[in-house]
Amino acid sequence: MEDKEFDKHLKKAITAEERKHQKAYLRAVEKSLNTSKKKFNWRIAAAIIAIIGLSGYFIFGNQSLSNDELYSKYYAPYENVIEPIVRDQVNLSKKAKVFSFYEQGAYKKAIEGFNQLTALDAIDVETITFYKANSYLQLKEFKKAKTLFSQVTKNEQWQTESLWYLALISIKLNDTDAALKYLQQLKNKRTFKNSAVNELIKLLN
């Protein structure tokens, strides 16, 4: 935490120093223009400084996001790709009803349904576990979600997706070391959310 605070203050100091040099440069330009009897437009100068200042904000500001802000920025619930629900569809199968709850955001009902699904419903255990973990995540029951995602990482089918959500959960729970561990595993695989993974690794280091 102290290192992050130091980095934050250092970046502010660097930005302030850069602005001081920019103002000195603009004064020198003004003097030169006055010598040649040309008027210097301070409005233009102010606009230039403002643009530079905004650039610095976006460069440095993103690196100062809290863990909660990082989680909110990168988290998105996993879509229902198993049993897409068609509007006005009737006579839904048991599996379709459960995924309908999930898709509608009725996550408690979805969890109850996932607990009742079996291989007889044409769905494997890993998929049930993965979507149940996502349901718990939507309900902000992070520890339950983490336990289930950890189980799924042992299977190739939903491994990368589960590692991603485990990284986000770790960020939310302020466990940066664990988050970096999961992100590094994803980076090594190079098969899922490559740009987001690299961004998060840079922001957390």
SEBA-165624 format. One line per 2 residues: number of its first residue (from 1); their letters; for each residue x, y, z of N, C-alpha, C, O. Coordinates in pm, 1 decimal, always signed. Each point is the difference from the previous one (the first is absolute). Example, Ala and Ser with C-alpha at 12.3 -4.5 7.8 and 13.67 -1.06 7.14 Angstrom:
SEBA-165624
1	as	+1319.0/-569.0/+780.0/-89.0/+119.0/+0.0/+90.0/+120.0/+0.0/+103.6/-1.9/+66.5; -138.6/+106.9/-138.5/+82.0/+119.0/+6.0/-77.0/+109.0/+73.0/+50.9/+110.8/+16.9
end
This chain:
SEBA-165624
1	me	+83.5/-120.5/+0.0/-83.5/+120.5/+0.0/+86.7/+125.2/+0.0/-29.6/+96.1/-71.0; +140.4/-96.6/+152.9/+89.9/+114.1/+7.0/+64.8/+25.4/-135.0/+17.7/+114.7/-41.0
3	dk	+18.8/-226.9/-30.1/+61.3/+14.5/-131.4/-95.6/+67.3/-96.9/+40.3/+86.0/-78.3; -167.3/-125.3/+83.8/-98.8/+59.1/-90.5/-18.6/+148.4/+29.5/-12.0/+80.4/-92.5
5	ef	+9.5/-42.8/+221.4/-12.3/+139.6/+38.0/+120.3/+79.7/-47.4/-13.7/+112.4/-48.2; +134.5/-173.1/+62.7/+122.4/+65.4/-45.4/-5.4/+23.3/-150.1/+33.8/+108.3/-47.7
7	dk	-77.3/-212.3/-28.6/-10.9/+12.9/-144.8/-96.6/+111.2/-37.5/+25.1/+76.5/-93.1; -136.1/-68.0/+166.4/-101.5/+100.8/-29.7/+58.1/+140.6/+17.6/-18.0/+86.6/-85.7
9	hl	+89.3/-64.5/+199.9/+58.8/+130.4/+26.3/+111.6/+31.3/-100.0/+16.6/+114.3/-42.7; +59.6/-218.1/+6.2/+108.2/+19.1/-96.1/-55.7/+44.5/-134.9/+54.2/+90.2/-64.0
11	kk	-163.1/-154.6/+21.6/-60.5/+36.0/-128.6/-51.4/+143.5/+2.0/+12.6/+72.6/-98.7; -71.0/-31.8/+212.4/-49.0/+137.5/+12.0/+115.8/+98.6/-8.2/-9.9/+104.6/-64.1
13	ai	+121.3/-140.3/+131.0/+117.0/+88.0/-0.3/+57.6/+12.9/-140.4/+37.8/+109.1/-42.7; -31.3/-220.6/-28.3/+52.0/+1.2/-137.7/-88.7/+86.4/-88.1/+48.9/+79.6/-80.2
15	ta	-180.0/-95.9/+95.8/-94.9/+78.6/-79.4/+16.0/+148.9/+28.3/+0.1/+81.1/-92.5; +13.5/-44.8/+220.1/+16.9/+140.3/+37.2/+128.3/+57.3/-59.4/+2.0/+113.0/-48.9
17	ee	+105.6/-192.8/+53.9/+128.2/+44.6/-53.5/-8.4/+20.1/-151.1/+55.4/+95.5/-54.3; -126.3/-187.9/-13.1/-15.5/+12.1/-144.8/-76.9/+127.1/-35.4/+34.4/+69.3/-95.7
19	rk	-137.9/-39.1/+172.9/-79.7/+119.6/-27.6/+83.1/+126.6/+20.7/-16.4/+97.8/-72.8; +106.2/-99.8/+172.7/+88.0/+114.1/+25.9/+88.8/+26.4/-121.6/+18.7/+114.6/-40.9
21	hq	+36.9/-224.7/-17.5/+84.7/+13.4/-119.1/-81.4/+49.8/-119.4/+48.4/+78.5/-81.5; -172.8/-126.0/+72.9/-84.8/+41.7/-111.7/-29.6/+148.5/+6.5/+2.4/+68.6/-102.2
23	ka	-31.1/-17.5/+224.4/-27.3/+142.9/+16.3/+124.0/+83.5/-33.3/-9.9/+105.4/-62.7; +126.0/-154.1/+105.5/+124.4/+73.1/-29.3/+22.9/+6.0/-150.4/+44.4/+101.5/-53.7
25	yl	-75.5/-212.2/-13.2/+17.0/-5.4/-145.7/-94.9/+99.1/-67.5/+38.7/+71.8/-92.2; -164.4/-69.1/+140.1/-99.1/+90.6/-59.1/+39.6/+146.8/+20.8/-22.3/+83.5/-87.6
27	ra	+81.2/-52.5/+204.0/+45.5/+138.3/+24.9/+112.2/+38.3/-97.3/+6.3/+112.1/-50.5; +81.7/-209.7/+26.5/+110.9/+25.3/-92.8/-52.9/+24.3/-140.8/+50.0/+86.1/-72.4
29	ve	-151.1/-162.7/+34.8/-61.0/+17.2/-132.3/-66.2/+137.2/-9.1/+9.0/+68.6/-101.9; -77.1/-29.6/+212.9/-66.0/+131.3/+3.4/+102.4/+111.7/-19.6/-21.8/+92.7/-77.9
31	ks	+131.7/-102.8/+148.4/+104.2/+103.1/-9.3/+52.7/+10.3/-141.0/+22.6/+109.1/-52.4; -3.1/-226.2/-8.9/+51.8/-3.1/-136.7/-97.8/+65.3/-96.7/+39.3/+74.8/-89.6
33	ln	-167.9/-104.6/+109.4/-102.0/+55.4/-89.0/-16.2/+151.3/+19.9/-20.9/+74.5/-95.7; +30.9/-30.9/+221.7/-10.0/+143.6/+28.4/+113.4/+76.6/-64.3/-17.2/+112.3/-47.3
35	ts	+134.1/-175.4/+46.5/+117.3/+62.5/-60.6/-24.6/+27.0/-148.2/+42.9/+101.5/-54.8; -113.0/-195.2/-8.0/-28.7/+15.0/-143.0/-133.7/+69.7/-22.8/-57.9/-5.9/-108.5
37	kk	+8.3/+75.7/+219.5/-122.7/+79.3/-5.5/-122.4/-82.8/-39.4/-85.3/+46.4/-75.6; +77.5/-169.0/+127.4/-117.0/-84.0/-21.1/-66.3/-22.5/+134.6/+67.8/-14.9/+101.6
39	kf	-199.1/+12.3/-100.9/-72.4/-20.9/+124.1/-8.2/-148.6/+31.8/-29.4/-82.8/-86.2; +55.8/+52.2/+210.4/-9.9/-140.0/+44.6/-139.8/-24.2/+57.1/-45.9/+74.8/+86.3
41	nw	-18.9/-174.9/-132.5/-136.5/-31.0/+43.4/+3.9/-92.7/+119.9/+24.6/-119.9/-12.8; -50.1/+179.0/+132.8/+5.1/-82.1/+121.0/-115.4/-98.8/+6.6/+9.6/-99.5/+71.8
43	ri	-117.1/+123.3/-143.5/-110.2/-96.0/-1.5/+43.6/-131.8/-64.7/-34.0/-109.2/+45.4; +110.8/+124.9/-153.4/+53.1/-120.4/-65.2/+94.3/-72.1/+94.8/-3.6/-122.5/+12.0
45	aa	+87.6/+199.6/+55.0/+95.7/-59.1/+94.1/-73.2/-74.6/+111.1/+38.2/-110.8/+37.7; -144.1/+173.3/+14.1/-77.6/-62.8/+107.7/-64.1/-128.9/-48.5/-7.6/-98.5/+73.3
47	ai	-38.8/+100.5/-199.1/-61.7/-120.2/-56.9/+101.8/-112.4/-10.8/-30.3/-115.9/+28.4; +153.1/+152.1/-70.3/+106.4/-101.1/-12.5/+29.6/-63.2/+135.4/+11.8/-121.9/+12.2
49	ia	+0.1/+209.1/+91.4/+28.3/-50.3/+134.7/-113.6/-89.3/+48.8/+24.0/-102.6/+63.7; -147.7/+141.9/-93.8/-116.0/-78.8/+43.0/+1.7/-137.7/-63.8/-27.6/-100.5/+65.6
51	ii	+60.7/+96.9/-195.9/+5.9/-128.6/-70.7/+107.2/-89.2/+59.7/-21.0/-119.3/+21.9; +138.2/+180.3/+4.5/+109.7/-76.9/+60.0/-41.0/-51.3/+137.3/+28.1/-114.2/+36.3
53	gl	-95.3/+201.1/+39.8/-45.1/-38.6/+133.5/-97.7/-115.4/-5.1/+9.3/-93.3/+79.8; -104.2/+99.0/-173.9/-97.5/-109.2/-13.4/+67.8/-128.6/-40.7/-36.2/-107.4/+48.0
55	sg	+135.5/+117.2/-137.0/+73.9/-119.9/-41.3/+66.0/-64.9/+119.7/-3.3/-122.1/+16.0; +64.6/+207.0/+69.9/+63.8/-52.9/+119.8/-99.1/-67.0/+91.1/+30.3/-101.6/+62.7
57	yf	-152.1/+159.8/-55.0/-102.9/-59.3/+86.7/-36.4/-140.0/-46.9/-10.9/-93.0/+79.9; -7.9/+79.5/-212.5/-40.7/-131.6/-50.4/+113.4/-100.9/+8.3/-23.7/-118.9/+21.5
59	if	+146.9/+165.8/-38.4/+113.9/-91.6/+9.2/+19.4/-48.0/+142.8/+14.5/-119.6/+25.3; -14.5/+216.0/+69.2/+28.7/-34.6/+137.9/-124.2/-38.6/+78.6/+5.4/-82.7/+91.0
61	gn	-119.8/+145.4/-128.6/-122.3/-24.3/+76.0/-43.4/-144.9/-1.5/-41.7/-53.6/+102.7; +51.2/-11.9/-220.7/-42.1/-139.2/-10.0/+83.0/-91.4/+87.6/-45.9/-106.9/+40.0
63	qs	+168.3/+148.5/-9.7/+87.0/-83.5/+79.7/-28.7/+16.0/+149.7/+58.5/-70.4/+82.3; -148.7/+163.2/-47.0/-29.4/+23.7/+140.0/-137.7/-51.9/+39.9/-50.6/+34.4/+106.8
65	ls	-10.0/-116.3/-191.2/-131.2/-54.5/+31.1/+7.8/-92.6/+120.7/+96.8/-74.4/+16.3; -198.6/+79.6/+67.3/-6.1/-91.2/+114.2/-35.7/-139.4/-49.3/-39.5/-17.4/-115.2
67	nd	+53.5/-81.3/+202.2/-34.3/-137.2/-38.0/-147.1/-13.3/-34.2/-36.0/-72.1/-93.0; -49.5/+141.3/+167.8/-143.4/-2.8/-30.6/-27.2/+57.4/-138.3/-82.2/-52.9/-74.9
69	el	+151.5/+161.1/+41.4/-18.2/+62.2/-131.5/+52.1/-89.6/-111.5/-61.1/-9.1/-106.5; +173.8/-56.7/+130.7/+52.9/-93.4/-99.5/-96.9/-115.4/-23.6/-24.2/-40.6/-113.7
71	ys	-30.4/-10.9/+222.8/-96.7/-110.0/-11.6/-120.3/+44.2/-82.9/-42.6/-71.6/-90.7; -11.4/+187.5/+121.0/-117.2/+50.9/-71.7/+30.9/+24.6/-147.4/-84.5/-22.1/-86.7
73	ky	+205.3/+67.5/+59.7/+38.1/+31.3/-137.5/+11.7/-125.7/-86.1/-40.7/+0.3/-116.2; +95.5/-106.6/+172.3/+29.5/-119.1/-80.3/-102.6/-113.0/+14.1/-0.8/-93.8/-79.7
75	ya	-84.9/+103.2/+180.3/-95.7/-109.2/+20.5/-122.0/+12.4/-91.8/-55.7/+108.2/-18.7; +17.2/-220.1/-36.5/-126.0/-10.9/-73.9/-49.0/-143.2/+19.4/+79.8/-93.3/-9.7
77	py	-208.5/+73.3/+36.7/-51.8/-135.6/+19.8/+13.8/-82.3/-127.2/-12.3/+52.4/-110.7; +37.5/-179.7/+127.2/+16.7/-86.5/-116.2/-135.7/-24.8/-65.5/-99.5/-24.7/+68.1
79	en	+97.2/+31.5/-199.5/-125.6/-15.3/-72.5/-48.8/-144.8/+1.0/+77.8/-93.6/+18.1; -205.4/+78.4/-37.5/-60.4/-131.9/-14.3/+24.0/-49.1/-142.8/-72.7/+37.1/-92.2
81	vi	+174.3/-120.1/+74.9/+31.8/-54.1/-132.3/-38.6/-147.5/-10.1/+24.0/-63.7/-102.6; -83.2/+9.8/+207.7/-35.0/-141.9/+3.5/-141.4/-24.5/-51.1/-24.1/-90.4/-80.0
83	ep	-68.4/+172.2/+127.5/-141.2/-19.0/-35.3/-63.3/+136.8/-24.4/-81.5/+46.3/+79.7; +120.0/+19.1/-191.8/-56.1/+133.4/-28.9/-152.9/-4.8/-3.4/-59.5/-89.6/-59.8
85	iv	-1.7/+186.5/+124.4/-145.5/+1.0/+12.6/-62.2/+81.5/-113.4/+37.1/+115.0/-23.4; -131.1/-176.4/-45.5/-71.2/+66.7/-108.7/-129.9/+56.9/+55.2/-72.2/-67.8/+73.2
87	rd	+43.0/+192.0/-108.3/-122.0/+65.2/+49.9/-124.0/-80.6/-38.7/-9.3/-55.1/-109.7; -84.4/+50.3/+202.5/-127.9/-70.1/-19.1/+16.5/-151.1/-14.3/-92.1/-70.0/-41.9
89	qv	+211.2/+20.8/+77.4/+20.7/-144.5/-6.1/-82.2/-67.6/+109.9/+1.8/+43.5/+115.1; -73.2/-149.0/-150.8/-83.2/-72.2/+96.7/+53.7/-140.2/+19.0/+85.5/-46.8/-75.2
91	nl	-138.1/-20.0/+178.7/+41.7/-137.6/+30.3/+151.7/-11.5/+13.5/+63.0/-84.9/-63.0; -5.8/+171.6/+145.9/+144.7/-2.3/+21.7/+41.6/-127.6/+71.2/-71.6/-51.2/+86.1
93	sk	+186.9/+1.5/-122.9/+55.3/-115.4/+69.9/+45.6/+43.0/+138.3/+6.8/+119.3/+29.5; +23.8/-215.0/+53.8/+47.1/+30.4/+135.8/+125.6/+86.5/-5.8/+12.4/+97.5/+74.1
95	ka	+80.3/-133.6/-162.1/+124.2/+76.1/-14.6/-28.2/+141.3/-51.0/+59.0/+96.6/+48.2; -149.3/-84.7/-145.8/-31.9/+130.7/-57.5/-62.7/+92.3/+104.2/+26.2/+120.3/+0.4
97	kv	-108.0/-175.8/+86.7/-62.7/+81.3/+104.6/+104.9/+58.0/+94.5/-7.3/+116.4/+39.3; +104.9/-199.7/-3.5/+105.3/+45.8/+90.6/+80.7/+112.4/-64.5/+29.2/+100.8/+64.2
99	fs	+6.5/-118.7/-191.2/+77.5/+103.4/-67.9/-84.2/+123.7/-29.6/+53.7/+109.6/-15.6; -183.9/-126.8/+8.0/-88.8/+114.1/-13.7/+5.8/+86.0/+126.4/+3.3/+122.7/-8.3
101	fy	-1.9/-186.6/+124.2/+15.3/+72.8/+126.2/+132.7/+76.1/+0.7/+6.0/+116.7/+38.6; +98.9/-184.4/-81.4/+133.1/+60.7/-2.5/+0.7/+122.7/-91.4/+51.6/+105.7/+36.4
103	eq	-108.8/-121.3/-154.0/+0.6/+107.4/-97.7/-83.9/+119.6/+45.6/+30.2/+114.3/-33.9; -133.9/-141.1/+109.8/-87.4/+106.5/+48.7/+53.6/+66.5/+127.2/-56.8/+98.3/+47.7
105	ga	+166.3/-152.2/+6.9/+56.8/+58.5/+120.6/-61.0/-52.1/+128.3/+22.7/+56.4/+107.1; -100.7/-164.3/-116.7/-58.1/-62.7/+119.8/+99.8/-105.7/+50.0/-21.3/-120.4/-14.5
107	yk	+130.2/+169.6/+73.4/+114.0/-87.8/+28.0/-24.9/-99.6/+113.1/+55.6/-109.8/-2.0; -137.1/+145.7/+99.3/-30.8/-94.5/+106.9/-78.9/-118.6/-54.9/+26.7/-114.9/+35.1
109	ka	-123.7/+143.5/-121.1/-76.6/-107.3/-63.3/+89.1/-82.5/-92.8/-14.5/-121.7/-10.8; +106.7/+191.0/-55.4/+92.7/-70.2/-89.6/+85.7/-99.1/+78.4/+20.6/-113.1/-43.9
111	ie	+29.1/+155.5/+159.5/+82.4/-87.9/+83.3/-79.8/-122.2/+44.8/+49.8/-112.6/-3.3; -173.7/+135.8/+45.1/-86.2/-112.1/+39.1/-17.5/-96.8/-116.3/+1.9/-121.7/+18.4
113	gf	-19.0/+176.8/-137.6/-15.8/-83.7/-118.7/+127.0/-74.6/-35.4/-5.0/-118.4/-33.2; +120.0/+186.7/+39.7/+127.8/-65.2/-31.0/+24.6/-118.0/+94.5/+56.2/-101.9/-40.2
115	nq	-98.8/+116.5/+165.5/+18.2/-108.1/+97.8/-81.4/-124.1/-34.9/+29.6/-109.4/+48.0; -132.1/+126.1/-131.3/-86.3/-111.6/-34.9/+34.1/-62.6/-135.2/-49.8/-107.3/-33.8
117	lt	+136.1/+176.2/-44.0/+36.6/-53.4/-131.1/+100.1/-113.6/+13.1/+84.5/+0.0/+89.6; -94.9/-96.4/-179.5/+92.9/-113.5/-3.9/+37.4/-28.2/-144.8/-45.9/+67.4/-92.2
119	al	+129.6/-167.8/+74.6/+40.4/-39.0/-135.6/-120.3/-43.0/-84.1/+5.1/+5.6/-122.9; -111.6/-47.9/+187.5/-121.2/-39.7/-72.1/-65.9/+118.9/-69.1/-82.1/-16.9/-90.2
121	da	+119.2/+138.1/+133.7/-54.2/+121.1/-60.9/+91.0/+52.4/-111.1/-8.2/+116.6/-38.8; +93.2/-202.9/-10.7/+90.4/+33.1/-111.1/+91.6/+116.9/+33.8/+16.8/+92.7/-79.2
123	id	+41.9/-98.7/+197.9/+94.8/+103.7/+41.8/+102.2/-62.8/+93.8/-34.5/-84.0/+83.1; +160.3/+124.8/-96.5/+105.3/-59.6/+81.5/+18.1/+75.8/+131.1/-43.3/+114.5/+13.8
125	ve	+107.4/-179.9/+81.2/+18.0/+56.8/+133.9/+80.9/+129.3/-3.4/-30.8/+94.4/+72.9; +134.6/-89.4/-157.7/+85.2/+118.4/-5.3/-78.0/+124.9/-43.7/+20.8/+109.2/+53.0
127	ti	-110.0/-127.1/-149.6/-80.1/+113.2/-48.1/-97.9/+46.7/+107.9/-18.6/+119.9/+20.5; -43.3/-215.6/+47.6/-90.0/+34.7/+110.9/+75.1/+79.1/+106.0/-47.7/+103.0/+47.6
129	tf	+165.8/-152.2/-11.1/+81.0/+64.4/+103.5/+42.5/+139.9/-41.3/-3.0/+92.9/+80.7; +42.9/-78.0/-207.4/+45.3/+129.8/-50.1/-111.4/+103.6/+6.0/+22.4/+112.0/+46.1
131	yk	-140.3/-147.2/-91.2/-110.3/+96.1/-0.5/-55.9/+24.0/+140.8/-49.9/+108.3/+30.6; +59.2/-208.9/+52.4/-41.4/+20.7/+139.4/+96.9/+97.2/+68.2/-42.2/+84.8/+78.6
133	an	+170.9/-97.2/-108.5/+99.9/+93.0/+54.2/-28.8/+142.3/-47.0/+10.5/+94.8/+77.8; -46.7/-80.1/-204.6/-34.3/+131.6/-53.1/-122.8/+57.9/+69.4/-8.1/+120.7/+23.0
135	sy	-86.9/-207.1/+10.0/-120.6/+45.3/+69.8/+35.9/+52.9/+138.4/-49.7/+104.7/+41.7; +136.5/-177.5/+30.1/+43.7/+46.0/+132.1/+76.2/+131.7/-11.5/-11.4/+87.1/+86.2
137	lq	+88.8/-73.6/-193.2/+76.5/+122.8/-20.5/-93.6/+118.9/-19.7/+25.3/+109.2/+50.7; -133.4/-131.5/-124.7/-98.5/+106.1/-20.1/-69.8/+38.4/+130.4/-43.6/+113.9/+17.2
139	lk	+33.7/-209.4/+73.2/-61.7/+25.7/+130.4/+102.1/+53.5/+100.8/-31.7/+21.0/+117.1; +155.1/+0.5/-164.7/+110.1/+53.1/+82.8/+39.6/-96.1/+112.9/+50.9/+42.2/+103.8
141	ef	-74.7/-169.1/-125.6/+46.5/-102.5/+94.9/+133.8/-51.2/-53.6/+9.2/-108.3/-57.8; +92.8/+189.5/+79.1/+129.0/-20.8/-65.2/+70.7/-128.6/+42.7/+62.4/-66.4/-82.7
143	kk	-71.5/+31.5/+208.6/+71.1/-119.0/+47.7/-59.6/-128.2/-58.7/+73.1/-92.1/-36.5; -206.3/+87.0/+27.8/-64.7/-116.1/-61.1/+35.8/-9.3/-147.9/+28.2/-108.1/-51.8
145	ak	-29.8/+222.5/-14.6/+36.0/+2.6/-141.6/+144.0/-44.7/-19.9/+30.2/-76.1/-91.9; +58.7/+123.9/+179.0/+141.8/-36.3/-10.3/+20.3/-150.2/+14.8/+77.9/-59.7/-74.3
147	tl	-147.1/-1.6/+169.6/+12.7/-144.7/+21.7/-41.2/-77.1/-124.8/+67.6/-95.0/-39.4; -177.7/+135.3/-22.8/-50.8/-70.6/-117.5/+89.3/+22.7/-122.3/+28.0/-93.9/-74.4
149	fs	+16.4/+217.6/+53.4/+89.8/+27.2/-112.6/+129.9/-79.3/+14.3/+55.4/-48.0/-98.9; -7.4/+34.8/+222.0/+124.1/-76.6/+24.5/-17.4/-145.8/-40.2/+93.4/-62.2/-50.7
151	qv	-211.8/+7.9/+72.9/-27.4/-138.1/-40.1/+4.8/-14.4/-151.7/+50.6/-99.1/-52.7; -104.0/+199.4/-16.4/-9.7/-8.3/-146.2/+135.8/+15.3/-67.6/+18.3/-48.5/-111.7
153	tk	+76.9/+114.3/+176.2/+132.1/+19.8/-62.2/+73.2/-131.5/-21.0/+96.8/-6.0/-75.8; -142.2/-98.4/+141.9/+63.7/-131.1/-15.7/-42.9/-66.7/-130.3/+55.9/-102.6/-38.8
155	ne	-154.7/+160.4/-28.4/-50.9/-55.5/-124.9/+23.3/+100.7/-112.8/-17.0/+120.3/+20.2; +55.3/-167.8/-137.8/+35.0/+88.6/-110.6/-118.2/+80.4/-53.5/+19.7/+109.6/-52.4
157	qw	-140.5/-160.5/+64.3/-114.9/+59.8/-66.1/-23.8/+147.2/+36.7/-20.0/+84.1/-87.7; +22.3/-54.3/+217.2/-24.6/+137.2/+45.0/+119.4/+55.6/+78.7/-16.2/+89.0/+83.5
159	qt	+133.3/-140.9/-110.1/+117.3/+35.0/+80.5/+39.1/+146.7/-12.1/+15.2/+68.4/+101.2; +1.2/-19.3/-224.0/+46.5/+137.9/-16.9/-102.4/+100.8/+52.1/+36.2/+98.8/+64.0
161	es	-163.2/-124.1/-91.5/-104.7/+89.8/+48.5/-1.5/+4.3/+153.3/-18.2/+105.7/+60.4; +37.4/-221.9/+0.4/+0.2/-6.9/+146.5/+120.9/+71.8/+59.1/-11.3/+65.9/+103.4
163	lw	+126.5/-78.3/-168.2/+119.8/+71.4/+45.7/-23.1/+151.3/-4.9/+43.1/+72.5/+89.7; -110.2/-26.1/-193.0/-30.6/+142.2/-13.0/-86.8/+48.2/+116.6/+28.4/+102.7/+61.6
165	yl	-134.1/-178.2/-32.5/-87.9/+41.8/+109.1/+67.9/-15.1/+136.2/-27.6/+77.7/+91.5; +114.2/-174.8/-77.3/+75.8/-13.6/+124.5/+91.7/+120.5/+19.7/+17.2/+47.9/+112.1
167	al	+41.2/+0.5/-220.7/+85.0/+119.6/+7.7/-82.2/+120.4/+44.0/+43.5/+77.5/+85.2; -161.9/-61.7/-142.8/-85.6/+113.5/+35.1/-47.9/-8.9/+144.7/-6.0/+100.6/+70.6
169	is	-28.0/-221.6/-27.3/-42.5/-18.1/+139.6/+114.4/+37.8/+94.2/-21.6/+65.6/+101.9; +143.1/-107.3/-136.9/+116.8/+32.0/+83.1/+22.0/+150.6/+7.2/+35.5/+52.8/+105.3
171	ik	-56.5/+16.0/-216.9/+11.6/+145.8/-0.6/-105.1/+60.3/+92.8/+29.7/+88.9/+79.8; -151.9/-137.8/-91.3/-109.2/+50.6/+83.5/+28.5/-22.3/+147.9/-35.6/+83.2/+83.4
173	ln	+99.6/-195.4/-50.4/+30.8/-33.4/+139.2/+135.7/+54.3/+44.2/+50.4/-34.2/+106.9; +8.1/+120.4/-192.2/+129.1/+65.4/+31.9/+115.6/-98.0/+16.8/+92.7/+25.3/+76.9
175	dt	-98.4/-136.4/-148.6/+109.4/-97.5/+1.5/+75.5/+11.9/-132.3/-18.2/-80.7/-91.1; +103.1/+182.8/+82.7/+69.9/+30.8/-124.7/+92.4/-112.3/-44.5/+9.7/-28.0/-119.5
177	da	+58.2/-36.6/+213.3/+92.6/-108.4/-34.7/-74.0/-114.4/-69.3/+47.0/-53.1/-100.6; -162.4/+15.6/+154.7/-78.7/-108.0/-61.2/-49.6/+42.1/-137.8/+1.5/-79.4/-94.0
179	al	-45.7/+204.9/+82.4/-48.7/+50.0/-129.0/+109.3/-8.4/-106.0/-24.7/-43.2/-112.5; +145.5/+84.9/+149.3/+111.9/-5.2/-94.5/+35.0/-142.9/-37.0/+39.9/-26.6/-113.4
181	ky	-54.1/-65.4/+206.8/+27.5/-141.4/-28.1/-95.9/-53.2/-106.6/+42.3/-65.0/-95.6; -171.0/+93.1/+112.6/-100.0/-46.2/-97.5/+19.8/+68.5/-135.2/-11.4/-63.7/-104.7
183	lq	+40.8/+192.9/+107.7/+19.8/+74.5/-125.0/+122.7/-50.2/-75.9/-0.4/-6.7/-122.9; +105.2/-28.3/+197.4/+120.7/-52.0/-64.8/-27.7/-133.9/-66.8/+52.0/-28.3/-108.0
185	ql	-134.2/-54.3/+172.8/-39.3/-127.7/-61.6/-75.5/+23.8/-130.3/+20.6/-70.1/-99.1; -107.7/+169.2/+101.2/-74.4/+33.5/-121.9/+92.8/+54.7/-108.0/-13.9/-33.0/-117.8
187	kn	+108.1/+116.5/+158.9/+94.7/+57.4/-95.8/+81.1/-109.6/-67.7/+27.0/+7.0/-119.9; +11.4/-107.3/+196.2/+77.9/-110.3/-55.7/-79.8/-80.7/-101.5/+56.1/-54.6/-95.0
189	kr	-187.9/+47.4/+115.7/-84.8/-76.7/-91.9/-28.8/+77.1/-128.6/-15.6/-60.1/-106.3; +8.7/+192.5/+115.6/-21.3/+87.6/-115.6/-123.4/-37.7/-81.2/+2.5/+4.1/-123.0
191	tf	-109.1/-40.4/+191.1/-120.3/-42.1/-71.6/-125.2/+74.4/+43.6/-105.9/-20.8/-59.0; +114.0/+108.0/+161.7/-121.4/+61.6/+52.9/+28.6/+139.7/+52.2/+84.3/+17.9/+87.9
193	kn	-154.2/+81.0/-141.7/+9.4/+139.8/+45.1/+144.7/+49.0/+13.0/+38.6/+56.7/+102.2; +40.1/-79.5/-206.9/+142.6/+31.3/+7.9/+28.5/+146.7/+34.5/+82.6/+28.0/+86.9
195	sa	-150.0/+65.0/-154.0/+29.3/+141.3/+24.7/-40.8/+41.4/+141.6/+73.2/+72.9/+67.0; -190.1/-119.2/-21.7/-46.4/+33.3/+135.3/+92.0/-59.7/+105.3/+28.3/+63.6/+101.6
197	vn	+18.1/-185.1/-125.5/+91.7/-66.1/+93.5/+129.1/+80.0/+13.2/+47.4/+24.1/+111.0; +9.2/+16.9/-223.7/+124.9/+76.9/+2.6/-19.3/+135.6/+67.8/+87.3/+45.9/+73.7
199	el	-201.8/+18.1/-98.7/-28.7/+128.2/+63.8/-5.6/-13.9/+151.4/+58.1/+80.2/+73.2; -128.7/-182.8/-27.2/-14.9/-18.6/+144.2/+133.0/-32.4/+67.3/+27.4/+46.9/+110.5
201	ik	+54.1/-126.4/-176.7/+131.7/-33.1/+56.4/+81.9/+127.5/+19.7/+65.0/+16.8/+103.2; -67.8/+72.2/-201.3/+73.9/+126.4/+10.8/-54.8/+87.6/+111.4/+76.1/+62.0/+74.3
203	ll	-209.1/-57.1/-62.9/-61.9/+85.4/+99.8/+21.6/-50.1/+141.8/+6.4/+79.1/+94.1; +5.1/-211.2/-78.6/+14.8/-58.2/+134.4/+144.8/-5.3/+47.0/+25.7/-9.8/+119.9
205	n	+68.0/+16.2/-212.1/+141.8/-6.7/+37.8/+49.8/+134.0/+53.9/+116.9/+12.3/+36.5
end
